[in-house]
Amino acid sequence: MTSRKVVELFYDVVSPYSWLGFEVICRYRNVWNIDLKLRPAFLSGIMAGAENKPPGLVPNKFLYMTHDLRRLAEYFDVPLQNPSDPFEVMFQKGSLSAMRFVAAVQEKEKGGDKQVENVSRELWRRIWSEDKDITKPASLSEAAKKAGLSENEIKEVLEMSTTTEIKDKLKNATQAALDYGAFGFPIIVCHVNGKPEMFFGSDRFELMAHCIGEKWLGPNPNKPGAKL
């Protein structure tokens, strides 16, 4: 078997399109010959660094996005629903404390990334399925508990999330995404023949598969009837 291709996923739990991309690439991590690296980063830092304007601030784009997410949630089989006030969630509350928390979970976890995967998923679920907060320590603790972390682990991660080390870890991941050319999330970077290939959004998997020499089997490759 040829060596596994490194694939990096840069994401922020405030981004619904990141959730779609996250679930699909996680489904493929044991289907494709890839070494998936989860790279939690900060979307607001990307938008500022790339001098980009969030689509939610453009009225027609916002209306389109609301409709588009309903279709994509069904297609990708992800329980995504718009919160009651998406503008408040994305642009007023934001995700800085949540992404520092995720970065701390990743820093603490040894021997894999199952905890960071599960915590990220639970934070997305809180915003984009249950219309709940992700900014307060109690909210982060509840998500981490559902993800399987113990009370002691949660306490330690909360303390870590406020340290300079973790703040710098998140900044560095965000800068790495910018260095690849990011202007929004999600971005997936496939390392092919020593060169990074960046893909933006949650709808580039078929092209990505072609570039890494794999087959796209639909949004859920483990589901009966996945195309061959």
MIDOSE-1310 file (N, C-alpha, C; in nm, 2 decimals, decimal comma, always signed):
residues 228
mtsr	+0,09/-0,12/+0,00/+0,00/+0,00/+0,00/+0,09/+0,12/+0,00; +0,05/+0,22/-0,08/+0,12/+0,35/-0,08/+0,11/+0,42/+0,05; +0,20/+0,51/+0,08/+0,20/+0,58/+0,21/+0,07/+0,67/+0,22; +0,02/+0,69/+0,34/-0,10/+0,76/+0,36/-0,07/+0,91/+0,33
kvve	-0,17/+0,97/+0,27/-0,15/+1,12/+0,24/-0,21/+1,20/+0,36; -0,13/+1,30/+0,40/-0,17/+1,38/+0,51/-0,28/+1,48/+0,46; -0,39/+1,48/+0,53/-0,50/+1,57/+0,50/-0,53/+1,65/+0,63; -0,52/+1,79/+0,62/-0,55/+1,87/+0,73/-0,69/+1,94/+0,72
lfyd	-0,77/+1,94/+0,82/-0,89/+2,01/+0,82/-0,89/+2,12/+0,92; -0,90/+2,24/+0,86/-0,90/+2,37/+0,95/-1,05/+2,40/+0,96; -1,09/+2,43/+1,09/-1,23/+2,45/+1,11/-1,25/+2,53/+1,24; -1,38/+2,58/+1,25/-1,42/+2,66/+1,36/-1,57/+2,61/+1,39
vvsp	-1,61/+2,59/+1,51/-1,74/+2,53/+1,54/-1,85/+2,64/+1,52; -1,82/+2,76/+1,50/-1,92/+2,86/+1,47/-1,96/+2,85/+1,32; -1,89/+2,78/+1,24/-1,91/+2,77/+1,10/-1,99/+2,64/+1,07; -2,12/+2,66/+1,02/-2,20/+2,54/+0,99/-2,14/+2,46/+0,87
yswl	-2,08/+2,53/+0,77/-2,02/+2,45/+0,66/-1,91/+2,37/+0,71; -1,84/+2,42/+0,81/-1,73/+2,34/+0,87/-1,78/+2,21/+0,93; -1,90/+2,21/+0,99/-1,95/+2,09/+1,05/-1,98/+1,99/+0,94; -2,04/+2,03/+0,83/-2,06/+1,94/+0,72/-1,93/+1,88/+0,67
gfev	-1,83/+1,96/+0,64/-1,70/+1,91/+0,59/-1,64/+1,82/+0,69; -1,65/+1,85/+0,82/-1,59/+1,77/+0,93/-1,65/+1,63/+0,93; -1,78/+1,62/+0,93/-1,85/+1,49/+0,94/-1,81/+1,41/+0,82; -1,81/+1,46/+0,70/-1,78/+1,39/+0,58/-1,63/+1,34/+0,58
icry	-1,54/+1,42/+0,61/-1,40/+1,38/+0,61/-1,37/+1,28/+0,72; -1,44/+1,29/+0,84/-1,43/+1,19/+0,94/-1,48/+1,06/+0,90; -1,59/+1,05/+0,82/-1,64/+0,93/+0,76/-1,54/+0,86/+0,67; -1,46/+0,94/+0,60/-1,37/+0,89/+0,50/-1,23/+0,86/+0,56
rnvw	-1,20/+0,89/+0,68/-1,07/+0,87/+0,73/-1,02/+0,73/+0,73; -1,11/+0,64/+0,74/-1,08/+0,49/+0,73/-1,12/+0,43/+0,60; -1,17/+0,51/+0,51/-1,20/+0,46/+0,38/-1,10/+0,50/+0,28; -1,05/+0,62/+0,28/-0,94/+0,67/+0,20/-0,81/+0,64/+0,27
nidl	-0,70/+0,63/+0,19/-0,57/+0,61/+0,25/-0,51/+0,74/+0,29; -0,57/+0,80/+0,40/-0,53/+0,93/+0,44/-0,49/+0,93/+0,59; -0,41/+1,03/+0,63/-0,38/+1,05/+0,77/-0,44/+1,19/+0,81; -0,56/+1,19/+0,87/-0,64/+1,31/+0,89/-0,59/+1,38/+1,01
klrp	-0,56/+1,51/+1,00/-0,51/+1,60/+1,10/-0,62/+1,70/+1,13; -0,68/+1,70/+1,25/-0,78/+1,81/+1,28/-0,71/+1,93/+1,33; -0,74/+2,05/+1,27/-0,67/+2,17/+1,30/-0,77/+2,28/+1,34; -0,82/+2,27/+1,47/-0,91/+2,38/+1,52/-0,84/+2,51/+1,51
afls	-0,91/+2,61/+1,46/-0,86/+2,75/+1,44/-0,97/+2,85/+1,46; -0,95/+2,97/+1,43/-1,04/+3,08/+1,47/-1,09/+3,15/+1,34; -1,21/+3,14/+1,31/-1,26/+3,19/+1,19/-1,26/+3,34/+1,18; -1,28/+3,41/+1,29/-1,28/+3,56/+1,29/-1,14/+3,61/+1,25
gima	-1,04/+3,53/+1,30/-0,90/+3,57/+1,27/-0,87/+3,55/+1,12; -0,93/+3,45/+1,06/-0,92/+3,42/+0,92/-0,98/+3,54/+0,84; -1,10/+3,57/+0,88/-1,17/+3,68/+0,80/-1,09/+3,81/+0,81; -1,04/+3,84/+0,93/-0,96/+3,96/+0,94/-0,83/+3,95/+0,87
gaen	-0,76/+3,84/+0,88/-0,63/+3,83/+0,81/-0,64/+3,83/+0,66; -0,75/+3,77/+0,61/-0,77/+3,77/+0,46/-0,85/+3,89/+0,41; -0,89/+3,98/+0,50/-0,97/+4,10/+0,47/-1,09/+4,06/+0,39; -1,16/+3,95/+0,44/-1,28/+3,90/+0,38/-1,40/+3,95/+0,46
kppg	-1,52/+3,94/+0,39/-1,64/+3,99/+0,45/-1,73/+3,86/+0,47; -1,78/+3,83/+0,59/-1,86/+3,71/+0,61/-1,98/+3,72/+0,53; -2,02/+3,60/+0,47/-2,14/+3,60/+0,38/-2,27/+3,64/+0,46; -2,27/+3,61/+0,59/-2,39/+3,65/+0,67/-2,41/+3,80/+0,68
lvpn	-2,31/+3,88/+0,64/-2,33/+4,02/+0,65/-2,39/+4,08/+0,51; -2,40/+4,00/+0,41/-2,45/+4,04/+0,28/-2,60/+3,98/+0,28; -2,70/+4,06/+0,28/-2,84/+4,02/+0,29/-2,88/+3,90/+0,20; -2,85/+3,91/+0,07/-2,89/+3,81/-0,02/-2,81/+3,68/+0,00
kfly	-2,68/+3,69/+0,04/-2,60/+3,57/+0,07/-2,66/+3,51/+0,20; -2,70/+3,59/+0,29/-2,75/+3,53/+0,42/-2,88/+3,45/+0,39; -2,97/+3,51/+0,31/-3,09/+3,44/+0,28/-3,06/+3,31/+0,20; -2,97/+3,31/+0,11/-2,93/+3,19/+0,03/-2,87/+3,09/+0,13
mthd	-2,78/+3,13/+0,22/-2,71/+3,04/+0,31/-2,82/+2,97/+0,40; -2,92/+3,04/+0,44/-3,02/+2,98/+0,53/-3,09/+2,86/+0,45; -3,12/+2,89/+0,33/-3,19/+2,78/+0,24/-3,09/+2,67/+0,21; -2,97/+2,71/+0,17/-2,87/+2,62/+0,13/-2,83/+2,52/+0,24
lrrl	-2,82/+2,57/+0,37/-2,79/+2,48/+0,48/-2,89/+2,37/+0,50; -3,02/+2,40/+0,48/-3,13/+2,30/+0,49/-3,11/+2,19/+0,39; -3,08/+2,23/+0,27/-3,05/+2,13/+0,17/-2,93/+2,04/+0,20; -2,82/+2,11/+0,24/-2,70/+2,04/+0,26/-2,71/+1,95/+0,38
aeyf	-2,78/+1,99/+0,49/-2,80/+1,91/+0,60/-2,86/+1,77/+0,57; -2,96/+1,78/+0,48/-3,03/+1,66/+0,44/-2,94/+1,57/+0,35; -2,86/+1,63/+0,26/-2,78/+1,56/+0,17/-2,66/+1,49/+0,24; -2,60/+1,57/+0,34/-2,48/+1,52/+0,41/-2,53/+1,43/+0,53
dvpl	-2,66/+1,43/+0,56/-2,71/+1,36/+0,68/-2,64/+1,40/+0,81; -2,65/+1,53/+0,83/-2,60/+1,60/+0,95/-2,72/+1,67/+1,01; -2,74/+1,66/+1,14/-2,86/+1,72/+1,21/-2,85/+1,87/+1,23; -2,83/+1,94/+1,12/-2,80/+2,09/+1,13/-2,93/+2,16/+1,11
qnps	-2,95/+2,26/+1,20/-3,07/+2,35/+1,20/-3,02/+2,49/+1,23; -3,08/+2,59/+1,17/-3,04/+2,72/+1,20/-3,08/+2,76/+1,34; -3,00/+2,83/+1,42/-3,04/+2,87/+1,55/-3,14/+2,99/+1,53; -3,21/+3,02/+1,64/-3,31/+3,12/+1,64/-3,26/+3,26/+1,59
dpfe	-3,13/+3,29/+1,63/-3,07/+3,41/+1,59/-2,92/+3,39/+1,54; -2,91/+3,34/+1,41/-2,78/+3,31/+1,36/-2,68/+3,43/+1,37; -2,73/+3,55/+1,35/-2,64/+3,67/+1,35/-2,58/+3,68/+1,49; -2,66/+3,67/+1,59/-2,60/+3,68/+1,73/-2,50/+3,57/+1,75
vmfq	-2,53/+3,45/+1,71/-2,44/+3,33/+1,73/-2,31/+3,36/+1,66; -2,31/+3,40/+1,54/-2,19/+3,41/+1,46/-2,11/+3,54/+1,48; -2,18/+3,65/+1,50/-2,11/+3,78/+1,49/-2,11/+3,85/+1,62; -2,20/+3,82/+1,72/-2,20/+3,89/+1,85/-2,13/+3,80/+1,95
kgsl	-2,18/+3,68/+1,97/-2,12/+3,59/+2,07/-1,98/+3,53/+2,02; -1,98/+3,48/+1,90/-1,85/+3,43/+1,84/-1,81/+3,30/+1,90; -1,68/+3,27/+1,88/-1,64/+3,13/+1,92/-1,50/+3,13/+1,98; -1,45/+3,24/+2,02/-1,31/+3,25/+2,07/-1,29/+3,15/+2,19
samr	-1,37/+3,16/+2,29/-1,36/+3,08/+2,41/-1,38/+2,93/+2,37; -1,47/+2,90/+2,28/-1,49/+2,76/+2,24/-1,38/+2,71/+2,17; -1,31/+2,78/+2,08/-1,20/+2,73/+2,00/-1,08/+2,72/+2,09; -1,06/+2,81/+2,18/-0,95/+2,79/+2,28/-0,97/+2,66/+2,36
fvaa	-1,10/+2,63/+2,39/-1,13/+2,51/+2,47/-1,10/+2,39/+2,38; -1,13/+2,39/+2,26/-1,10/+2,28/+2,17/-0,95/+2,26/+2,15; -0,88/+2,37/+2,14/-0,74/+2,37/+2,13/-0,67/+2,31/+2,25; -0,73/+2,34/+2,37/-0,68/+2,28/+2,49/-0,71/+2,13/+2,50
vqek	-0,82/+2,09/+2,46/-0,86/+1,95/+2,45/-0,75/+1,88/+2,37; -0,72/+1,93/+2,25/-0,63/+1,87/+2,16/-0,49/+1,87/+2,22; -0,45/+1,97/+2,29/-0,32/+1,98/+2,35/-0,30/+1,87/+2,46; -0,41/+1,85/+2,54/-0,41/+1,75/+2,65/-0,41/+1,61/+2,60
ekgg	-0,49/+1,59/+2,49/-0,51/+1,45/+2,44/-0,38/+1,39/+2,39; -0,36/+1,27/+2,42/-0,24/+1,19/+2,37/-0,29/+1,07/+2,31; -0,22/+1,03/+2,20/-0,25/+0,90/+2,13/-0,37/+0,90/+2,05; -0,40/+1,01/+1,97/-0,51/+1,02/+1,89/-0,59/+1,15/+1,90
dkqv	-0,70/+1,16/+1,83/-0,78/+1,28/+1,84/-0,93/+1,26/+1,86; -0,96/+1,14/+1,93/-1,10/+1,11/+1,94/-1,17/+1,21/+2,03; -1,10/+1,26/+2,14/-1,16/+1,36/+2,23/-1,19/+1,49/+2,15; -1,09/+1,54/+2,08/-1,11/+1,66/+2,01/-1,22/+1,65/+1,90
envs	-1,23/+1,53/+1,84/-1,34/+1,51/+1,74/-1,47/+1,51/+1,81; -1,48/+1,45/+1,93/-1,61/+1,44/+2,00/-1,65/+1,57/+2,06; -1,56/+1,64/+2,11/-1,59/+1,77/+2,17/-1,63/+1,87/+2,06; -1,56/+1,87/+1,95/-1,59/+1,96/+1,84/-1,74/+1,93/+1,80
relw	-1,77/+1,80/+1,78/-1,90/+1,77/+1,73/-2,01/+1,81/+1,83; -1,98/+1,80/+1,96/-2,08/+1,84/+2,06/-2,10/+1,99/+2,06; -2,00/+2,07/+2,04/-2,01/+2,21/+2,03/-2,09/+2,25/+1,91; -2,06/+2,19/+1,79/-2,15/+2,22/+1,67/-2,29/+2,18/+1,70
rriw	-2,31/+2,07/+1,77/-2,45/+2,03/+1,79/-2,52/+2,13/+1,88; -2,45/+2,18/+1,98/-2,51/+2,28/+2,07/-2,56/+2,40/+1,99; -2,48/+2,46/+1,90/-2,51/+2,57/+1,82/-2,61/+2,54/+1,71; -2,57/+2,44/+1,63/-2,64/+2,43/+1,50/-2,74/+2,31/+1,50
sedk	-2,78/+2,26/+1,62/-2,88/+2,16/+1,62/-2,98/+2,19/+1,74; -2,92/+2,24/+1,85/-3,00/+2,25/+1,98/-3,02/+2,40/+2,01; -2,96/+2,49/+1,94/-2,97/+2,64/+1,96/-2,93/+2,67/+2,11; -2,81/+2,63/+2,15/-2,76/+2,65/+2,28/-2,63/+2,73/+2,28
ditk	-2,59/+2,78/+2,39/-2,47/+2,87/+2,40/-2,34/+2,78/+2,40; -2,23/+2,84/+2,35/-2,10/+2,78/+2,36/-2,00/+2,88/+2,41; -2,04/+2,98/+2,47/-1,94/+3,09/+2,52/-1,91/+3,08/+2,66; -2,00/+3,02/+2,74/-1,98/+3,02/+2,89/-1,91/+2,89/+2,93
pasl	-1,83/+2,90/+3,04/-1,76/+2,77/+3,09/-1,86/+2,66/+3,12; -1,98/+2,69/+3,17/-2,08/+2,58/+3,20/-2,12/+2,52/+3,07; -2,13/+2,60/+2,96/-2,17/+2,54/+2,83/-2,07/+2,45/+2,77; -1,94/+2,50/+2,78/-1,83/+2,42/+2,74/-1,82/+2,29/+2,82
seaa	-1,84/+2,30/+2,95/-1,83/+2,18/+3,03/-1,94/+2,08/+3,00; -2,06/+2,13/+2,97/-2,17/+2,03/+2,93/-2,14/+1,96/+2,80; -2,08/+2,03/+2,70/-2,05/+1,97/+2,58/-1,94/+1,87/+2,60; -1,84/+1,90/+2,68/-1,72/+1,81/+2,70/-1,77/+1,68/+2,78
kkag	-1,87/+1,70/+2,87/-1,92/+1,59/+2,94/-1,99/+1,49/+2,85; -2,07/+1,55/+2,76/-2,14/+1,46/+2,66/-2,04/+1,40/+2,57; -1,92/+1,46/+2,55/-1,82/+1,40/+2,46/-1,74/+1,30/+2,53; -1,76/+1,28/+2,66/-1,69/+1,17/+2,73/-1,58/+1,21/+2,82
lsen	-1,56/+1,34/+2,84/-1,45/+1,38/+2,93/-1,50/+1,37/+3,07; -1,40/+1,34/+3,16/-1,44/+1,33/+3,31/-1,44/+1,47/+3,37; -1,49/+1,48/+3,49/-1,50/+1,61/+3,56/-1,36/+1,67/+3,57; -1,26/+1,59/+3,61/-1,13/+1,63/+3,63/-1,07/+1,68/+3,50
eike	-1,09/+1,61/+3,39/-1,04/+1,65/+3,26/-1,10/+1,78/+3,22; -1,23/+1,80/+3,24/-1,29/+1,92/+3,20/-1,24/+2,04/+3,28; -1,22/+2,02/+3,41/-1,16/+2,13/+3,49/-1,02/+2,17/+3,44; -0,94/+2,07/+3,41/-0,81/+2,09/+3,36/-0,81/+2,16/+3,23
vlem	-0,89/+2,12/+3,14/-0,90/+2,18/+3,00/-0,95/+2,33/+3,01; -1,05/+2,35/+3,10/-1,10/+2,49/+3,12/-0,98/+2,58/+3,16; -0,90/+2,53/+3,26/-0,79/+2,61/+3,31/-0,69/+2,63/+3,20; -0,66/+2,53/+3,12/-0,56/+2,54/+3,01/-0,60/+2,64/+2,91
sttt	-0,73/+2,64/+2,88/-0,78/+2,72/+2,77/-0,76/+2,87/+2,79; -0,73/+2,92/+2,91/-0,70/+3,06/+2,93/-0,55/+3,09/+2,94; -0,47/+2,99/+2,92/-0,32/+3,01/+2,92/-0,27/+3,07/+2,79; -0,15/+3,13/+2,80/-0,08/+3,19/+2,69/-0,05/+3,08/+2,59
eikd	-0,01/+2,96/+2,64/+0,03/+2,85/+2,55/-0,09/+2,81/+2,46; -0,21/+2,80/+2,51/-0,32/+2,76/+2,43/-0,37/+2,88/+2,34; -0,36/+3,00/+2,39/-0,39/+3,11/+2,30/-0,30/+3,12/+2,18; -0,17/+3,09/+2,21/-0,07/+3,09/+2,10/-0,10/+2,97/+2,00
klkn	-0,14/+2,86/+2,06/-0,16/+2,74/+1,98/-0,28/+2,77/+1,88; -0,38/+2,84/+1,92/-0,49/+2,87/+1,83/-0,45/+2,98/+1,73; -0,37/+3,07/+1,77/-0,32/+3,18/+1,68/-0,24/+3,11/+1,57; -0,15/+3,02/+1,61/-0,06/+2,95/+1,52/-0,14/+2,87/+1,42
atqa	-0,24/+2,80/+1,46/-0,32/+2,72/+1,37/-0,39/+2,81/+1,27; -0,44/+2,93/+1,32/-0,51/+3,02/+1,23/-0,41/+3,08/+1,13; -0,29/+3,11/+1,18/-0,19/+3,17/+1,08/-0,15/+3,06/+0,98; -0,14/+2,94/+1,02/-0,11/+2,83/+0,93/-0,21/+2,82/+0,82
aldy	-0,34/+2,84/+0,85/-0,45/+2,83/+0,75/-0,43/+2,95/+0,66; -0,40/+3,07/+0,71/-0,38/+3,19/+0,63/-0,26/+3,17/+0,54; -0,16/+3,11/+0,59/-0,04/+3,08/+0,51/-0,07/+2,99/+0,39; -0,17/+2,90/+0,41/-0,21/+2,81/+0,29/-0,30/+2,89/+0,19
gafg	-0,35/+3,01/+0,24/-0,43/+3,09/+0,15/-0,58/+3,09/+0,19; -0,61/+3,06/+0,31/-0,75/+3,05/+0,36/-0,81/+3,19/+0,36; -0,94/+3,19/+0,33/-1,02/+3,32/+0,33/-1,15/+3,29/+0,40; -1,17/+3,17/+0,45/-1,29/+3,13/+0,52/-1,27/+2,99/+0,56
fpii	-1,38/+2,93/+0,62/-1,37/+2,79/+0,66/-1,50/+2,71/+0,62; -1,48/+2,58/+0,60/-1,36/+2,50/+0,63/-1,27/+2,51/+0,51; -1,14/+2,48/+0,54/-1,05/+2,45/+0,44/-0,98/+2,31/+0,47; -0,96/+2,24/+0,36/-0,90/+2,11/+0,37/-0,77/+2,11/+0,29
vchv	-0,66/+2,08/+0,35/-0,53/+2,08/+0,28/-0,48/+1,94/+0,26; -0,47/+1,90/+0,14/-0,42/+1,76/+0,10/-0,27/+1,78/+0,06; -0,19/+1,70/+0,12/-0,05/+1,70/+0,08/-0,02/+1,59/-0,02; +0,00/+1,64/-0,14/+0,02/+1,54/-0,26/+0,15/+1,56/-0,32
ngkp	+0,23/+1,46/-0,32/+0,37/+1,47/-0,38/+0,45/+1,58/-0,32; +0,44/+1,60/-0,19/+0,51/+1,71/-0,13/+0,46/+1,85/-0,14; +0,34/+1,86/-0,21/+0,28/+1,99/-0,23/+0,14/+2,00/-0,16; +0,11/+2,11/-0,10/-0,02/+2,13/-0,04/-0,12/+2,17/-0,15
emff	-0,24/+2,10/-0,15/-0,35/+2,14/-0,23/-0,46/+2,18/-0,14; -0,51/+2,31/-0,15/-0,61/+2,36/-0,06/-0,75/+2,35/-0,13; -0,85/+2,31/-0,05/-0,98/+2,31/-0,10/-1,07/+2,38/+0,00; -1,15/+2,47/-0,05/-1,24/+2,55/+0,04/-1,38/+2,50/+0,03
gsdr	-1,44/+2,50/+0,15/-1,59/+2,46/+0,15/-1,61/+2,31/+0,18; -1,74/+2,28/+0,18/-1,78/+2,14/+0,21/-1,83/+2,07/+0,09; -1,80/+2,13/-0,03/-1,86/+2,07/-0,15/-1,75/+2,04/-0,26; -1,63/+2,01/-0,21/-1,52/+1,98/-0,30/-1,46/+1,84/-0,29
felm	-1,54/+1,75/-0,23/-1,48/+1,62/-0,20/-1,46/+1,54/-0,32; -1,54/+1,55/-0,42/-1,52/+1,47/-0,55/-1,39/+1,51/-0,61; -1,37/+1,64/-0,62/-1,24/+1,69/-0,68/-1,12/+1,65/-0,59; -1,14/+1,66/-0,46/-1,03/+1,62/-0,37/-1,00/+1,48/-0,39
ahci	-1,10/+1,39/-0,40/-1,07/+1,25/-0,42/-0,99/+1,23/-0,55; -1,02/+1,30/-0,65/-0,95/+1,29/-0,78/-0,80/+1,33/-0,76; -0,78/+1,43/-0,68/-0,64/+1,48/-0,66/-0,56/+1,39/-0,58; -0,62/+1,32/-0,49/-0,54/+1,23/-0,40/-0,55/+1,08/-0,45
gekw	-0,61/+1,06/-0,56/-0,62/+0,92/-0,62/-0,71/+0,83/-0,55; -0,82/+0,89/-0,49/-0,92/+0,81/-0,42/-1,06/+0,82/-0,50; -1,15/+0,74/-0,45/-1,29/+0,74/-0,51/-1,39/+0,81/-0,41; -1,47/+0,90/-0,47/-1,58/+0,96/-0,39/-1,70/+0,87/-0,40
lgpn	-1,74/+0,83/-0,28/-1,85/+0,73/-0,27/-1,98/+0,80/-0,22; -1,99/+0,93/-0,23/-2,10/+1,00/-0,17/-2,08/+1,05/-0,03; -2,17/+1,12/+0,02/-2,15/+1,19/+0,15/-2,13/+1,09/+0,27; -2,18/+0,97/+0,25/-2,17/+0,87/+0,36/-2,12/+0,74/+0,30
pnkp	-1,99/+0,71/+0,29/-1,94/+0,59/+0,22/-1,97/+0,46/+0,29; -2,02/+0,47/+0,42/-2,05/+0,35/+0,49/-2,20/+0,31/+0,48; -2,27/+0,39/+0,41/-2,42/+0,37/+0,40/-2,45/+0,28/+0,29; -2,54/+0,18/+0,30/-2,57/+0,09/+0,19/-2,62/+0,17/+0,07
gakl	-2,57/+0,13/-0,04/-2,60/+0,20/-0,17/-2,50/+0,31/-0,20; -2,39/+0,33/-0,12/-2,29/+0,42/-0,16/-2,23/+0,38/-0,30; -2,22/+0,48/-0,38/-2,18/+0,45/-0,52/-2,03/+0,41/-0,53; -2,01/+0,32/-0,62/-1,87/+0,27/-0,64/-1,82/+0,32/-0,77
